[in-house]
Amino acid sequence: MRVIKGTPGAGEEGNARHIRQVETQLEEVIQAYQKMQREYRRGVESQVERQYRIVKPDATEEEVREAIDNAGDVQIFSDALVNSDRRGEAQKVSALVRQRHDDIQKIERDFIELSEMFTDLSNMIIAQEPAVEKINEQSQQVVENIQSGTKHVDTAIESGKARNRKKWWCVLITILVIIVIIIIVVIVTVVNKHNSDNKKLKF
């Protein structure tokens, strides 16, 4: 956002107002994401503790805390697996740890992409004033969808079931698809407006 504010034309009253609106919406999205991330990590910690105790039922509190602090480290579970007499369950836990680590990394990548999309929207605001209201309406819908996604995450964490975690991912993917649709709609609107203006000038 600092780069966008330094763009020529960004200080004009109309553009500055719209940039502030997008900035506010971006902050709301970030806050919603951070809330989902905190709740997801709390759920992860609870699952790590349960899963680690499956692998090593006699684990001390210190060992459990170490496993939680290094939730993405498969080696910790592998070491416990060597001495486990419940190898069937322990192997399943090890696979879940790998999957959870990949899920966390995907969340972080999705958030970076989301931030980049909002930056693109801000640049379009500066360049295309007529499309601003449309962007604002659609951006607000994105925020509402993310807030709705947070509720789904709450349900997934409480249940602790893989089925609900998949639903959470579907919500996140749906949000990203909506953002892409917003960008496409805005581009089409701008192009149509531009073509319409050119025709009027010819007459």
Buried (B, 14 or more C-beta within 10 A) or exposed (E): BEEBBEBEEBEEEEBBEBBEBBBEBBEBBBEBBEBBBEBBBEBBBEBBBEBBBBBBEEBEEEBBBBBBEEBBBBEBBEEBBEEBEBEEEBBBBBEBBEEBBEBBEEBEEBBEEBBEBBBEBBBBBBEBBEBBEBBBEBBEEBBEBBBEBBEBBBEBBEEEEEEBBEBBBEBBEEBBEBBEEBBEBBEEBBEEEEEEEEEEEEE
